Amino acid sequence: MESELHNFLVWLSLPAVGLPAVFIVSFISATLLPMGSEPVLFAYVKVNPDLFWLAVLVATVGNTLGGMLNWLLGFGASKAHEKLSGRHEHKLLKWFEKMGPPALLFSWLPIVGDPLCAVAGWLRLPWLPCLLYMAIGKFIRYVSMTYVLLMIPDGFWSYIGNTLMTILGKWFQLAN
């Protein structure tokens, strides 16, 4: 089992496969689906340190486009809601509307970041400034988180990997 996992990780580390995987996972994780892209980006950069900036850029683009999908969904939902029940005022939406697109610098935050993008669309904030602020926030997150994770000694990651492999091995033995 360990050799299969190793072969899979080697396959994922190829730039022709790995970068599209980083993009897809980053895109999906920016939608309202619960998924994290940081482990995939970190693993890719760990195997290909020379491609740090390219991988961060690919992850940023994927995550930003996923955030813009949320913006578009919020925009469409707002139009549909208005058509069905008329326009309503909400205090929290007023606060967000007052802050405007710069609030999307926080779109990288866990739990609240993805809905922020949808709320920006709901409020029909201009898409280009939303796109730029989203991209800046997500880029800063990917650079800082990946850099910090790379500072952790390899021995820690080996220990985590070995522990995980032991747990998975026992789990698969029980399943058979």
PyMOL commands that set and color helices and strands:
alter all, ss='L'
color gray80, all
select helices_A, chain A and resi 2-13+15-30+38-47+49-85+91-99+101-106+113-122+127-151+154-175
alter helices_A, ss='H'
color red, helices_A
deselect
rebuild
show_as cartoon
